[in-house]
Amino acid sequence: MVKKNIVLIGMMAAGKTTIGFRLAKKLNYNFFDIDAEIEKSENEKIANIFQNKGESYFRKIEEKIALVFLEKNNCVISLGGGAFLNENIRKKIKKNSYSFWLNWKIKTILDRISKNKNRPLALKLNDKDLVNLYTKRIKFYKLSNFKVNCENKNKNEIIRNIFKLLTNEYSSH
């Protein structure tokens, strides 16, 4: 059915990795989590990269690695929360991928982040800062091909929604 890559974008804790992994299995696609690929390539946890080398170093590595994986075919790719803000990454996604924004209410994101202390940016940010980050990123997320409303939905319902959007996209061409 699908000819293009599927790229999942959204805030940290939106479920991009979990949904991406399951979606890839269902489509019989390869799955790549860009944050995990960065950790492999740098042999270091993202939190440490942020702490030791800074965010701008991280963003350069993120761009380089994301662009390599976006060249592949038949993949589901989970991007880090800030990656879609990068214009080069967005342009590459437009070429041969569909982007899906896993959208949640900010309150839900805050709840989900508070349950997981493994978020490099979140470790330094209070709720007000996270709301500001969300507000800054949302205008970029809105540039995605599809907005997937995840609020009050389980993983299977979210995946079904993505499938429905893909099916409609291919039947309209």
Secondary structure, 3 states (H helix, E strand, C coil): CCCCEEEEECCCCCCHHHHHHHHHHHHCCEEEEHHHHHHHHHCCCHHHHHHHHCHHHHHHHHHHHHHHHHCCCCEEEECCCCHHHCHHHHHHHHHHEEEEEEECCHHHHHHHHHCCCCCHHHHHCCHHHHHHHHHHHHHHHCCCCEEEECCCCCHHHHHHHHHHHHHHHHHCC
